[in-house]
Structure formats: structure tokens, C-alpha cells
Amino acid sequence: MQRTLLGLISLACFVVAAVLYSVTATDVSFAAAVALRVGLITLAWWLAYPSFAKMPRWLLLVIGALLIVVAIRPRTVLFAGLVLIAIALLRPRVKQLADAVAEQQRHD
């Protein structure tokens, strides 16, 4: 249901952007650009939704906090990238650990 809603929001944003781009006023073109960008972001979110559903909540909070920090202070993008790389490398590998334990129990 949520994925369908994201797709509908994205489609609506694209329709609004197309209608606003057909109008030639400068003020309206800014609103059309905003609608197009929101449509692209929600489309990317719609495509990645199955992966986000499997992601732990704490990781989503960390990524959200890093995005807010980068939006406020764009020079921190390097720091945010390093934090995300460190999380990706240092996160526990639960499935690999379970496989190793199962393999050890088979040998015993």
C-alpha cells in the first residue's frame, strides 16, 4: 500500500510539473522545477522501497540525520560519506555469523 502511494505521488508530481512547464511564466517554472524534483525523489524512493523495508530503523535514522546535517552545512558531505562507509564496513553480519555457527556445529 505504501509503495503504491509513493508511485501515485510521484506520478502526480510529474503531471503537475508537465502542466506547469506548459505555462511560460517565470514564477511558475520554479514551481514546476520543484514538482519535478519531488517527483524524481519519490520515484527513486518507490524503486528502492523493498530495500528500505528490510533496513534496520536505526540505520534509517542515521541516514536521515546525516542528510539533514548535509542540507544545513554542505561542507560536511565528506564527513557524512565517511560515516556511511564506516557503518557499511563495521555493521554486524548476522547471516554470516549464523552460517559460521551452523558450520561449526556440523563439524562438532
Secondary structure, DSSP 8 states (H G I E B T S, - for coil): -HHHHHHHHHHHHHHHHHHHHHS--HHHHHHHHHHHHHHHHHHHHHHHHHHHHHS-HHHHHHHHHHHHHHHH-GGGHHHHHHHHHHHHHHS--HHHHHHHHHHHHHH-
